[in-house]
């Protein structure tokens, strides 16, 4: 029967040549081949297989492949596929090699393992890490006891920092073999933090296995895992897993635990430190306390038994009665202590918590007479206990006071917000009303001025008829009249009209200033009222009086424009009446007997003509500027009130933010009261434990 080791090492040919060393194996096998060819029933498979091995060993891979391809023995064919793949591998023909490795189908576990190992090497050489990992994992599952398979797998996983597979390998091999070497490997992984992402339940069986193999090594591995999981999101799952494991598996009573009692104690103190909510760890506390008490030596039970009794006092019916009874027995039989340090540590932790809550200043004021009464550098444990009790009661009462204070602040801010919104509405109404009044009053001034000009300018023009005399040069009289009319109009506008207009608008600006001052006084009163409520200068509602200066400047500019009115074409136009008059003047001006007729005609024309269009043309540039000024008045009044309205909007937004912030705080307090209450409850728990462990208070 063929030995598989011979096939693996490609030394099958030694068996064929039967130890003949006098000739070269190629020569011997060649002769055997020729001898076999002379037989009636020819079977060359074993010779060809052996020839392939010899060619392979001598690096003639093509010849080896040729020989192996012609093997017909069913038992050897799977090995020929593997050998052909090996030959292609040696020639770096990796795709062909992979194809032939995958052709191998055999019931031989050894052959399948060898193929997987070769595929692993092939994939590593091609940097196909995922396929390499799959191959070596398959080899481990198929034949873990095969020489170096698990060592190769471990080396591979560690080289590529594939810690999940490395841990899985170590766990499975530790359970399968029971070898402490694999538990050591697992512990090393845990020490480096590689087990942090492994679900604790996946380590259950390996821990149970080690517990029954070697309690000391179990304790070491648990301690390392505990420390590792403390930095991960699986911490509470770990605590639940290890506590259930210890409860459900009997531990040898003769073993004295060296690390776990302290770890259980530290973990318990961490759980009740206030960092966690009670609801997050309360379900595991019974098993934790049970295991802590069970693992503690006789000299260590004071802390664990007092913790059980304290928990039972603060949370009645949470713990099994038998556990409480056992703790009472151990506490009575144990050695109580007289110590101030635990009390001082608890006192300091309460102060630190109060500082985080923003209550330290109030607490310090409250505690001052207490501290003087108790004389805390020299106070007894009993006095320290009483001081801590008073502080906890103060902080519990403060919780209710804080909620009431938040509600009061919300109500105060909402009332303030209503007043702010009311003031904004009043100010908006006032802005619109003042804009209407100011605009209407200016419009009245403008209209009065326009109407006066519409009467006065035609009057000035008509009065120019007094220069028409019989001795006038009627041929040029219309030119002289036009000049005189413009002169009188310009003189009136410059010396009378502009002065009257500036005086009227000046009085209007003074009235506007009075209106603005009243508005500012009103806003000053409102600001003072609000600021008194705030207790600080929160509102400064200052209006923009610069608007008045802008108006004065604009009116002065417009008024100056009156003194630069362009000359109007009054009598030099070519309308029919003027043409007739001009022609008559030229025609009859030299005939003395007709002069009185011409004078009367001129006078009658000048005095009876309609000058409204001429007046409108003269006034148009000026009135146009007034209309532009009038059109901007509403925007100017808005500008006057802009700063107060912006200020009110800013304070309104701030107040709304304060209301939302305090409502969120109130909702959080009501929805999650445990955030504040749990630490106080745990302080009470620690105080009870302090009482139980202190000799003086036990006796009291």
DRENBA-306187 format. One record per residue (C-alpha): x, z, y. Coordinates in Angstrom, 3 decimals. Each point is the difference from the previous one (the first is absolute). Example, Ala and Ser with C-alpha at 12.3 -4.5 7.8 and 13.67 -1.06 7.14 Angstrom:
<recs>
[[12.300,7.800,-4.500]],
[[1.370,-0.660,3.440]],
</recs>
This chain:
<recs>
[[0.000,0.000,0.000]],
[[1.317,-0.957,3.406]],
[[1.143,2.893,2.170]],
[[-1.509,-0.262,3.523]],
[[3.190,1.428,1.506]],
[[1.873,-3.053,-1.362]],
[[-2.528,-2.287,1.699]],
[[0.234,1.913,3.267]],
[[3.818,-0.121,0.077]],
[[0.070,-3.605,-1.262]],
[[2.143,1.041,-2.998]],
[[-2.361,-1.323,-2.675]],
[[2.590,-2.668,-0.832]],
[[2.322,2.699,-1.489]],
[[-2.571,0.598,-2.687]],
[[-0.224,-3.732,-0.687]],
[[3.738,-0.588,-0.355]],
[[0.180,3.170,-2.121]],
[[3.077,1.455,1.655]],
[[2.169,-3.068,-0.571]],
[[2.754,0.281,2.611]],
[[2.405,-2.591,-1.305]],
[[-1.595,-2.846,1.868]],
[[-1.700,-0.351,3.340]],
[[-3.754,0.737,-0.185]],
[[-0.759,-3.521,1.286]],
[[1.974,-1.493,-2.927]],
[[-1.609,2.321,-2.549]],
[[-3.511,-0.649,1.283]],
[[0.696,-3.743,0.070]],
[[0.994,0.024,-3.648]],
[[-3.063,2.093,-0.873]],
[[-2.133,-2.511,1.906]],
[[1.427,-2.940,-2.059]],
[[-0.414,1.905,-3.256]],
[[-3.636,0.777,0.844]],
[[-0.609,-3.689,0.712]],
[[0.909,-0.803,-3.645]],
[[-2.767,2.202,-1.405]],
[[-3.378,-1.270,-1.106]],
[[-1.871,2.550,2.141]],
[[1.757,0.227,3.328]],
[[-0.338,3.106,2.261]],
[[2.305,-0.233,3.029]],
[[-1.771,2.478,2.335]],
[[2.271,3.006,-0.578]],
[[3.162,-2.202,0.250]],
[[-1.173,-1.671,3.202]],
[[-0.985,3.404,1.446]],
[[3.484,1.356,-0.821]],
[[1.663,-3.108,1.456]],
[[-1.969,0.519,3.223]],
[[1.353,3.562,0.249]],
[[3.595,-1.172,-0.423]],
[[-0.416,-2.765,2.578]],
[[-1.601,2.535,2.399]],
[[2.865,2.467,-0.439]],
[[2.439,-2.805,0.757]],
[[-1.972,-0.995,3.155]],
[[-1.196,-3.314,-1.437]],
[[-3.582,0.693,1.103]],
[[-1.336,-3.534,-0.350]],
[[1.172,-0.204,-3.619]],
[[-1.490,3.433,-0.674]],
[[-3.349,-1.083,1.460]],
[[0.046,-3.169,-2.123]],
[[0.561,2.014,-3.182]],
[[-2.668,2.588,0.811]],
[[-2.568,-2.643,0.877]],
[[0.272,-1.275,-3.542]],
[[-0.621,3.332,-1.730]],
[[-3.245,-0.107,-1.998]],
[[-0.060,3.476,-1.585]],
[[-3.115,1.814,1.328]],
[[1.790,3.327,-0.030]],
[[2.886,-1.307,2.097]],
[[-1.960,-2.203,2.439]],
[[-0.943,2.893,2.423]],
[[3.687,0.943,0.111]],
[[1.032,-3.604,0.603]],
[[-2.291,-0.123,3.064]],
[[1.629,3.165,1.282]],
[[3.504,-1.436,-0.715]],
[[-0.820,-3.347,1.639]],
[[-1.179,1.960,3.072]],
[[3.267,1.977,-0.086]],
[[1.972,-3.257,-0.017]],
[[-1.915,-1.346,2.998]],
[[0.516,3.340,1.745]],
[[3.768,-0.310,-0.524]],
[[-0.123,-3.497,1.558]],
[[-1.997,1.368,3.009]],
[[-2.973,-2.123,-1.013]],
[[-2.357,2.847,0.844]],
[[-3.320,-1.840,-0.075]],
[[0.718,-1.376,-3.493]],
[[1.163,3.415,-1.133]],
[[-3.216,1.645,1.257]],
[[-2.084,-2.648,-1.780]],
[[1.649,0.649,-3.372]],
[[-0.134,3.817,0.381]],
[[-3.721,-0.292,0.566]],
[[-0.374,-2.136,-3.140]],
[[1.149,2.842,-2.214]],
[[-2.848,1.379,-2.089]],
[[0.895,2.513,-2.640]],
[[-1.205,3.135,-1.701]],
[[3.488,1.398,0.410]],
[[-0.014,2.762,2.644]],
[[3.778,-0.274,0.195]],
[[-0.125,-3.738,0.787]],
[[-2.760,0.483,2.597]],
[[2.025,2.786,1.605]],
[[3.132,-2.145,0.105]],
[[-1.961,-2.838,1.619]],
[[-1.387,2.340,2.668]],
[[3.490,1.333,0.718]],
[[1.330,-3.549,0.325]],
[[-2.866,-0.952,2.310]],
[[0.779,3.093,2.053]],
[[3.626,-1.158,0.379]],
[[-1.153,-3.533,0.782]],
[[-2.344,1.153,2.772]],
[[2.582,2.367,1.470]],
[[2.451,-2.886,0.219]],
[[-2.659,-2.063,1.814]],
[[-0.961,2.899,2.325]],
[[-3.532,-0.063,-1.387]],
[[-0.392,3.751,0.272]],
[[-3.719,0.211,-0.740]],
[[0.352,-1.967,-3.247]],
[[3.089,1.999,-0.958]],
[[-1.915,3.264,0.453]],
[[-2.900,-1.317,-2.079]],
[[2.401,-1.001,-2.788]],
[[1.828,3.320,-0.213]],
[[-3.248,1.963,0.207]],
[[-1.384,-2.097,-2.860]],
[[3.136,0.715,-2.004]],
[[-0.370,3.740,0.612]],
[[-3.657,-0.061,-1.041]],
[[0.784,-2.095,-3.100]],
[[3.087,1.791,-1.256]],
[[1.123,2.989,2.120]],
[[2.351,1.248,-2.729]],
[[1.907,-3.287,-0.063]],
[[3.606,0.413,0.999]],
[[0.482,0.388,3.825]],
[[-3.464,-1.358,0.880]],
[[-1.065,3.051,2.000]],
[[3.473,0.357,1.500]],
[[-0.104,-3.613,1.162]],
[[-3.480,0.500,1.428]],
[[1.022,3.139,1.877]],
[[3.128,-1.647,1.365]],
[[-2.052,-2.991,1.141]],
[[-2.660,2.074,1.768]],
[[2.565,2.201,1.716]],
[[2.129,-2.950,1.093]],
[[-2.946,-1.640,1.689]],
[[-1.441,3.318,1.267]],
[[-3.172,-0.626,-1.984]],
[[-0.823,3.690,-0.099]],
[[-3.588,-0.301,-1.216]],
[[1.117,-1.759,-3.178]],
[[3.021,2.273,-0.313]],
[[-2.236,3.090,0.151]],
[[-2.510,-1.521,-2.419]],
[[2.855,-0.678,-2.445]],
[[1.376,3.526,0.342]],
[[-3.456,1.555,-0.470]],
[[-0.852,-2.094,-3.055]],
[[3.368,0.498,-1.649]],
[[-0.007,3.724,0.684]],
[[-3.405,0.308,-1.661]],
[[0.919,-2.363,-2.873]],
[[3.413,1.345,-0.833]],
[[-0.201,3.585,1.206]],
[[3.587,-0.430,1.132]],
[[0.978,2.331,2.833]],
[[2.207,-2.766,1.387]],
[[-3.066,-1.914,1.164]],
[[-1.480,3.130,1.600]],
[[3.282,0.418,1.873]],
[[-0.278,-3.601,1.196]],
[[-3.571,0.646,1.176]],
[[1.072,3.154,1.816]],
[[2.759,-1.946,1.721]],
[[-2.537,-2.586,1.177]],
[[-2.221,2.776,1.349]],
[[2.896,1.616,1.867]],
[[0.609,-3.293,1.790]],
[[-3.671,-0.253,0.971]],
[[-0.743,-3.025,-2.184]],
[[-3.005,1.661,-1.673]],
[[-1.939,0.531,3.256]],
[[-2.256,-3.001,-0.620]],
[[-0.722,0.815,-3.637]],
[[-3.449,1.501,-0.514]],
[[0.454,3.544,-1.332]],
[[-2.409,-0.621,-2.903]],
[[2.397,-2.683,-1.268]],
[[2.594,2.743,-0.575]],
[[-2.370,2.290,-1.904]],
[[1.078,-0.875,-3.531]],
[[3.725,0.015,0.738]],
[[-0.299,3.467,1.556]],
[[-2.020,1.332,-2.935]],
[[2.584,-1.447,-2.369]],
[[2.858,1.672,1.847]],
[[-1.877,3.311,0.296]],
[[-0.097,0.230,-3.784]],
[[3.557,-1.269,-0.420]],
[[1.940,2.019,2.559]],
[[-1.702,2.412,2.408]],
[[3.107,0.422,2.146]],
[[0.401,-3.764,0.434]],
[[-3.761,-0.272,0.629]],
[[0.263,2.521,2.824]],
[[2.864,-1.931,1.559]],
[[-1.845,-3.327,-0.129]],
[[-3.203,1.545,1.415]],
[[1.952,1.585,2.864]],
[[1.561,-3.341,0.941]],
[[-3.314,-1.877,-0.258]],
[[-1.717,2.700,2.073]],
[[2.522,-0.405,2.781]],
[[-0.282,-3.784,-0.189]],
[[-3.807,-0.112,0.102]],
[[-0.069,2.390,2.939]],
[[1.163,-2.917,2.167]],
[[-2.634,-2.424,-1.335]],
[[-3.736,-0.725,0.189]],
[[-0.352,1.142,-3.622]],
[[0.804,3.641,0.760]],
[[-3.453,1.439,-0.681]],
[[-0.415,-2.209,-3.086]],
[[3.306,1.408,-1.222]],
[[-1.105,3.588,0.617]],
[[-3.192,-0.618,-1.924]],
[[1.861,-1.741,-2.843]],
[[2.718,2.636,-0.503]],
[[-2.473,2.878,0.235]],
[[-2.348,-1.544,-2.551]],
[[2.931,-0.798,-2.272]],
[[1.286,3.577,0.049]],
[[-3.478,1.413,-0.527]],
[[-0.739,-2.256,-2.970]],
[[3.325,0.402,-1.821]],
[[1.246,3.245,-1.403]],
[[3.368,1.116,1.299]],
[[2.366,2.129,-2.021]],
[[-0.446,3.604,1.160]],
[[3.614,0.874,-0.653]],
[[1.261,-2.481,2.579]],
[[0.822,1.438,3.435]],
[[-0.818,-2.553,2.679]],
[[2.764,-0.377,2.522]],
[[-1.185,-2.589,2.550]],
[[-3.750,-0.470,-0.268]],
[[-1.175,3.481,1.147]],
[[1.703,-0.480,3.369]],
[[-1.259,-3.577,0.230]],
[[-3.555,1.155,-0.680]],
[[0.351,2.709,2.639]],
[[1.450,-2.363,2.615]],
[[-2.706,-2.561,-0.706]],
[[-2.750,2.612,0.319]],
[[1.393,1.165,3.336]],
[[0.197,-3.609,1.118]],
[[-3.613,-0.645,-1.001]],
[[-1.266,2.983,1.989]],
[[2.291,-0.654,2.979]],
[[-2.786,-1.689,1.966]],
[[1.527,-3.452,-0.369]],
[[-2.714,-0.991,-2.489]],
[[-3.776,0.408,0.058]],
[[-1.356,2.459,-2.551]],
[[-2.302,-2.640,-1.507]],
[[3.064,-2.134,-0.815]],
[[1.597,2.541,-2.329]],
[[-2.714,2.524,-0.933]],
[[-0.833,-1.791,-3.270]],
[[3.502,0.387,-1.366]],
[[0.632,3.544,1.253]],
[[-1.363,1.765,-3.103]],
[[2.248,-1.865,-2.432]],
[[2.934,0.405,2.398]],
[[-0.461,3.766,0.289]],
[[-0.573,0.289,-3.760]],
[[3.237,-1.812,-0.818]],
[[1.935,1.874,2.677]],
[[-1.040,3.334,-1.456]],
[[0.720,-1.187,-3.555]],
[[3.473,-1.293,0.834]],
[[1.028,3.035,2.078]],
[[2.110,2.646,-1.622]],
[[-1.086,3.641,0.126]],
[[2.124,0.594,3.088]],
[[-1.478,-3.060,1.780]],
[[-3.736,0.606,-0.459]],
[[-0.550,1.959,3.230]],
[[-0.225,-3.132,2.113]],
[[-2.042,-2.100,-2.442]],
[[-2.453,2.781,-0.905]],
[[-0.524,0.984,3.659]],
[[-0.613,-3.677,0.849]],
[[-2.721,-0.138,-2.672]],
[[-1.695,3.151,1.253]],
[[0.223,-1.112,3.621]],
[[-1.542,-3.371,-0.827]],
[[-2.767,1.718,-1.941]],
[[-0.792,2.226,2.991]],
[[-0.171,-2.856,2.523]],
[[-1.661,-2.466,-2.402]],
[[-2.108,2.066,-2.417]],
[[-0.992,-1.646,-3.314]],
[[2.577,-2.785,0.341]],
[[2.255,1.460,-2.684]],
[[-0.671,0.870,-3.603]],
[[-0.765,3.713,-0.446]],
[[2.578,0.383,-2.756]],
[[2.712,-1.345,2.291]],
[[-0.954,2.478,2.733]],
[[-0.016,2.871,-2.518]],
[[3.398,-1.013,-1.289]],
[[1.366,-0.132,3.548]],
[[-1.393,3.453,0.791]],
[[1.682,1.443,-3.098]],
[[3.346,-1.553,0.862]],
[[-0.230,1.130,3.636]],
[[-0.765,3.601,-0.944]],
[[2.788,0.066,-2.534]],
[[2.401,-1.827,2.288]],
[[2.317,1.292,2.703]],
[[-1.576,-0.156,3.485]],
[[2.189,-0.270,3.079]],
[[0.378,1.356,3.501]],
[[0.855,-2.996,2.172]],
[[-0.586,-1.072,3.566]],
[[1.554,-3.442,-0.324]],
[[-2.923,-1.780,-1.669]],
[[-2.290,1.375,2.696]],
[[2.339,-1.093,2.786]],
[[0.286,-3.473,-1.557]],
[[-3.784,-0.267,-0.143]],
[[-0.274,1.198,3.601]],
[[2.497,-2.659,1.143]],
[[-1.806,-2.741,-1.912]],
[[-3.259,0.931,1.743]],
[[1.722,-0.185,3.396]],
[[1.432,-3.431,-0.864]],
[[-3.437,-1.258,-1.030]],
[[-1.578,1.401,3.177]],
[[2.620,-1.833,2.068]],
[[-0.886,-3.319,-1.665]],
[[-3.654,0.660,0.840]],
[[0.860,0.675,3.641]],
[[-1.102,3.627,-0.316]],
[[3.320,1.820,0.191]],
[[-0.281,0.970,3.680]],
[[-3.473,1.499,-0.444]],
[[1.093,1.693,-3.207]],
[[3.065,1.459,1.710]],
[[-2.162,1.492,2.752]],
[[-2.395,1.406,-2.579]],
[[2.810,1.400,-2.158]],
[[2.007,1.656,2.765]],
[[-1.748,3.440,-0.128]],
[[-0.221,-0.240,-3.829]],
[[3.761,-0.608,-0.277]],
[[0.711,2.938,2.309]],
[[-2.317,2.173,-2.102]],
[[1.530,-0.986,-3.333]],
[[3.651,-0.130,1.217]],
[[0.714,-3.042,-2.292]],
[[4.537,0.326,-0.241]],
[[-0.822,3.206,-1.855]],
[[-3.774,-0.296,-1.161]],
[[-0.869,0.971,-3.584]],
[[-1.437,-2.553,-2.446]],
[[-3.396,1.591,0.544]],
[[0.160,-0.448,3.778]],
[[1.189,-3.576,-0.421]],
[[-2.995,-0.608,-2.280]],
[[-2.371,1.372,2.663]],
[[1.585,-2.129,2.722]],
[[-0.320,-3.157,-2.121]],
[[-3.637,0.872,-0.734]],
[[-0.772,0.306,3.730]],
[[1.730,-3.320,0.742]],
[[-1.957,-1.843,-2.726]],
[[-3.292,1.432,1.276]],
[[0.880,-1.128,3.533]],
[[0.754,-3.542,-1.217]],
[[-3.234,-0.170,-2.021]],
[[-2.003,1.003,3.090]],
[[1.999,-2.513,2.037]],
[[-1.334,-2.825,-2.169]],
[[-3.561,0.665,1.183]],
[[1.217,0.417,3.569]],
[[1.840,-3.314,-0.161]],
[[-3.127,-1.827,-1.130]],
[[-2.059,1.594,2.766]],
[[2.694,-0.921,2.505]],
[[-0.027,-3.634,-1.106]],
[[-3.798,-0.138,0.250]],
[[0.170,1.518,3.481]],
[[2.640,-2.535,1.030]],
[[-2.115,-2.875,-1.323]],
[[-3.079,1.237,1.864]],
[[1.999,0.505,3.199]],
[[1.508,-3.474,-0.232]],
[[-3.366,-1.608,-0.747]],
[[-1.512,1.695,3.049]],
[[2.969,-1.159,2.036]],
[[-0.384,-3.527,-1.380]],
[[-3.654,-0.075,1.040]],
[[0.982,1.039,3.520]],
[[2.778,-2.593,0.111]],
[[-2.384,-2.739,-1.070]],
[[-2.542,1.210,2.578]],
[[2.650,-0.062,2.709]],
[[1.092,-3.485,-1.038]],
[[-3.585,-1.226,0.223]],
[[-0.465,1.657,3.402]],
[[3.240,-1.495,1.248]],
[[-0.972,-3.471,-1.244]],
[[-3.370,0.311,1.734]],
[[1.714,1.219,3.155]],
[[2.422,-2.913,-0.141]],
[[-2.829,-2.522,-0.275]],
[[-2.053,1.686,2.751]],
[[2.924,0.190,2.410]],
[[0.928,-3.601,-0.704]],
[[-3.601,-1.023,0.814]],
[[-0.216,2.097,3.174]],
[[3.426,-1.081,1.277]],
[[-0.640,-3.630,-0.775]],
[[-3.481,0.056,1.591]],
[[1.256,1.723,3.171]],
[[2.826,-2.519,0.363]],
[[-2.441,-2.825,-0.617]],
[[-2.129,1.357,2.854]],
[[3.027,0.004,2.316]],
[[0.885,-3.529,-1.017]],
[[-3.549,-1.280,0.432]],
[[-0.428,1.718,3.378]],
[[3.267,-1.497,1.174]],
[[-0.989,-3.456,-1.240]],
[[-3.372,0.096,1.708]],
[[1.601,1.175,3.228]],
[[2.453,-2.886,-0.161]],
[[-2.798,-2.441,-0.761]],
[[-1.629,1.095,3.284]],
[[3.062,0.610,2.142]],
[[2.020,-3.151,-0.666]],
[[-2.916,-2.393,0.768]],
[[-0.634,2.084,3.122]],
[[3.630,-0.414,1.090]],
[[-0.212,-3.735,-0.603]],
[[-3.250,-0.382,1.962]],
[[1.380,2.041,2.902]],
[[2.680,-2.631,0.393]],
[[-2.660,-2.177,1.709]],
[[0.971,1.774,3.234]],
[[3.137,-2.116,0.321]],
[[-2.035,-3.204,0.192]],
[[-0.057,-0.891,3.718]],
[[-0.771,-3.126,1.967]],
[[3.668,-0.418,0.806]],
[[0.974,0.174,-3.663]],
[[1.858,-2.902,-1.531]],
[[-2.747,-1.043,-2.349]],
[[2.250,-2.415,-1.811]],
[[2.124,2.923,-1.234]],
[[-2.503,2.829,0.366]],
[[-0.771,0.218,-3.693]],
[[3.701,0.624,-0.720]],
[[0.191,2.724,2.617]],
[[-3.198,1.582,-1.248]],
[[1.256,0.017,-3.606]],
[[3.224,1.689,1.114]],
[[-1.854,2.620,2.023]],
[[-2.410,0.764,-2.810]],
[[2.890,0.625,-2.425]],
[[1.814,2.117,2.592]],
[[-3.024,2.243,0.559]],
[[-0.631,0.323,-3.740]],
[[3.654,0.882,-0.679]],
[[0.035,2.510,2.838]],
[[-3.141,1.667,-1.324]],
[[1.238,0.154,-3.553]],
[[3.396,1.368,0.977]],
[[-1.037,2.524,2.654]],
[[-3.483,1.048,-1.013]],
[[-1.105,-1.057,-3.455]],
[[3.158,1.048,-1.864]],
[[0.037,3.356,1.760]],
[[-3.674,0.616,-0.787]],
[[0.529,-1.047,-3.621]],
[[3.050,2.226,-0.496]],
[[-1.867,2.932,1.547]],
[[-3.025,-0.540,-2.256]],
[[2.092,-0.386,-3.149]],
[[2.198,2.932,1.026]],
[[-3.086,2.185,0.202]],
[[-1.036,-1.360,-3.396]],
[[3.377,0.931,-1.511]],
[[-0.315,3.509,1.440]],
[[-3.444,0.305,-1.625]],
[[1.465,-1.261,-3.296]],
[[2.788,2.542,0.273]],
[[-2.596,2.702,0.428]],
[[-1.787,-1.196,-3.132]],
[[3.283,-0.062,-1.894]],
[[0.937,3.488,1.195]],
[[-3.327,1.345,-1.226]],
[[0.635,-1.590,-3.395]],
[[3.536,1.436,-0.139]],
[[-1.289,3.471,0.937]],
[[-2.557,-0.224,-2.793]],
[[2.683,-1.018,-2.481]],
[[2.311,2.774,1.213]],
[[-2.735,2.543,-0.709]],
[[-0.554,-1.472,-3.445]],
[[3.753,0.039,-0.692]],
[[0.280,3.631,1.049]],
[[-2.914,0.979,-2.248]],
[[1.454,-1.797,-3.001]],
[[3.501,1.281,0.605]],
[[-1.245,3.562,0.214]],
[[-1.633,-0.472,-3.395]],
[[3.154,-1.490,-1.475]],
[[2.218,2.615,1.572]],
[[2.357,-2.728,1.170]],
[[0.038,-2.975,2.362]],
[[-1.531,-2.388,-2.500]],
[[-1.885,-2.280,2.402]],
[[1.337,-1.521,3.209]],
[[-2.745,-2.368,1.217]],
[[1.762,-1.666,2.940]],
[[-1.661,-3.090,1.526]],
[[1.913,-2.912,1.523]],
[[-0.419,0.293,3.807]],
[[2.460,-2.845,0.451]],
[[-3.081,-2.227,-0.167]],
[[-0.833,1.013,3.590]],
[[3.450,-1.074,1.206]],
[[-0.441,-3.323,-1.758]],
[[-3.363,-0.501,1.717]],
[[1.427,0.829,3.444]],
[[2.835,-2.450,-0.547]],
[[-2.354,-2.760,-1.160]],
[[-2.425,0.512,2.919]],
[[2.870,-0.072,2.487]],
[[1.202,-3.266,-1.506]],
[[-3.488,-1.507,0.109]],
[[-0.511,1.159,3.607]],
[[3.248,-1.574,1.099]],
[[-1.271,-3.233,-1.421]],
[[-2.743,-0.020,2.642]],
[[2.540,-0.523,2.772]],
[[1.274,-3.176,-1.631]],
[[-3.222,-1.985,-0.364]],
[[0.629,-3.737,0.087]],
[[-1.612,-1.974,2.831]],
[[-3.412,-1.334,-0.887]],
[[-1.152,-3.548,0.675]],
[[-3.134,0.951,1.938]],
[[-0.612,-2.864,2.457]],
[[2.377,-2.546,-1.423]],
[[-2.087,-0.870,-3.038]],
[[-1.627,-3.386,-0.353]],
[[-3.612,0.956,-0.416]],
[[-2.591,-2.196,1.812]],
[[-0.765,2.463,2.796]],
[[3.642,0.460,0.918]],
[[0.691,-3.715,-0.120]],
[[-2.831,-0.688,2.443]],
[[1.165,2.786,2.309]],
[[3.617,-1.160,-0.021]],
[[-1.020,-3.585,0.639]],
[[-2.316,1.000,2.836]],
[[2.741,2.061,1.600]],
[[2.421,-2.911,-0.070]],
[[-2.624,-2.465,1.195]],
[[-1.607,1.956,2.800]],
[[2.736,2.465,0.837]],
[[1.228,-2.130,2.917]],
[[-3.458,-0.519,1.508]],
[[-0.627,2.960,2.252]],
[[-3.744,-0.377,0.176]],
[[-0.192,0.446,-3.778]],
[[2.231,3.122,-0.265]],
[[-2.797,2.508,0.240]],
[[-1.649,-1.722,-2.955]],
[[3.195,0.164,-2.026]],
[[0.566,3.674,0.877]],
[[-3.487,0.895,-1.091]],
[[0.390,-2.011,-3.161]],
[[3.287,1.766,-0.855]],
[[-1.354,3.437,0.796]],
[[-3.181,-0.646,-1.913]],
[[1.920,-1.273,-3.010]],
[[2.472,2.891,-0.025]],
[[-2.677,2.620,0.416]],
[[-2.455,-1.446,-2.489]],
[[2.323,-1.168,-2.845]],
[[0.001,1.838,-3.402]],
[[3.447,1.541,-0.551]],
[[-0.752,1.865,-3.245]],
[[2.029,-2.402,-2.157]],
[[2.903,0.117,2.464]],
[[-0.165,3.812,-0.069]],
[[-0.038,0.072,-3.796]],
[[2.994,-2.340,-0.094]],
[[1.897,2.257,2.424]],
[[-0.900,3.160,-1.931]],
[[0.421,-1.419,-3.520]],
[[3.696,0.868,-0.583]],
[[-0.570,3.515,1.294]],
[[-3.213,0.596,-1.933]],
[[1.569,-1.439,-3.132]],
[[2.710,2.682,0.122]],
[[-2.629,2.675,0.567]],
[[-1.910,-1.195,-3.063]],
[[3.177,0.123,-2.084]],
[[0.631,3.517,1.279]],
[[-3.591,0.956,-0.784]],
[[0.251,-1.477,-3.492]],
[[3.013,2.224,-0.804]],
[[-1.638,3.234,1.211]],
[[-1.568,0.828,-3.369]],
[[3.362,-0.404,-1.748]],
[[1.711,2.113,2.714]],
[[-2.509,2.836,-0.417]],
[[0.580,-0.177,-3.774]],
[[3.730,0.234,0.664]],
[[-0.621,3.102,2.118]],
[[-1.604,1.737,-3.008]],
[[2.251,-1.510,-2.716]],
[[2.512,2.862,-0.291]],
[[-2.651,2.768,-0.377]],
[[-1.917,-2.046,-2.573]],
[[3.208,-0.722,-1.945]],
[[0.893,3.679,0.131]],
[[-3.451,0.972,-1.265]],
[[0.240,-2.579,-2.799]],
[[3.412,1.341,-1.054]],
[[-1.207,3.600,-0.065]],
[[-3.150,-1.102,-1.844]],
[[2.062,-1.733,-2.693]],
[[2.263,3.051,-0.271]],
[[-3.004,2.316,-0.291]],
[[-1.590,-2.212,-2.653]],
[[3.312,0.109,-1.882]],
[[0.084,3.804,0.215]],
[[-3.557,0.182,-1.316]],
[[0.810,-2.328,-2.921]],
[[3.209,1.916,-0.795]],
[[-1.758,3.370,-0.032]],
[[-2.927,-1.369,-2.014]],
[[2.456,-1.336,-2.574]],
[[1.731,3.395,-0.100]],
[[-3.349,1.755,-0.418]],
[[-1.066,-2.410,-2.742]],
[[3.310,0.543,-1.795]],
[[-0.414,3.776,0.239]],
[[-3.515,-0.192,-1.395]],
[[0.666,-2.630,-2.640]],
[[3.312,1.517,-1.167]],
[[-0.143,3.701,0.848]],
[[2.455,0.618,-2.819]],
[[2.824,-1.452,2.093]],
[[-0.154,3.140,2.154]],
[[-1.625,2.437,-2.426]],
[[2.115,-0.645,-3.115]],
[[3.292,1.258,1.478]],
[[-1.745,3.178,1.168]],
[[-1.518,0.479,-3.453]],
[[3.432,-0.443,-1.557]],
[[1.494,2.467,2.477]],
[[-2.599,2.511,-1.206]],
[[0.935,-0.866,-3.593]],
[[3.668,0.689,0.693]],
[[-0.887,3.213,1.785]],
[[-1.891,1.232,-3.068]],
[[2.972,-0.883,-2.193]],
[[2.284,1.858,2.434]],
[[-2.214,3.052,-0.364]],
[[0.042,-0.250,-3.797]],
[[3.759,-0.297,-0.286]],
[[0.790,2.805,2.464]],
[[0.278,3.462,-1.441]],
[[-1.427,1.893,2.993]],
[[-3.089,-2.148,0.228]],
[[-0.628,0.140,-3.725]],
[[-0.019,3.756,0.157]],
[[-2.285,-0.081,3.055]],
</recs>
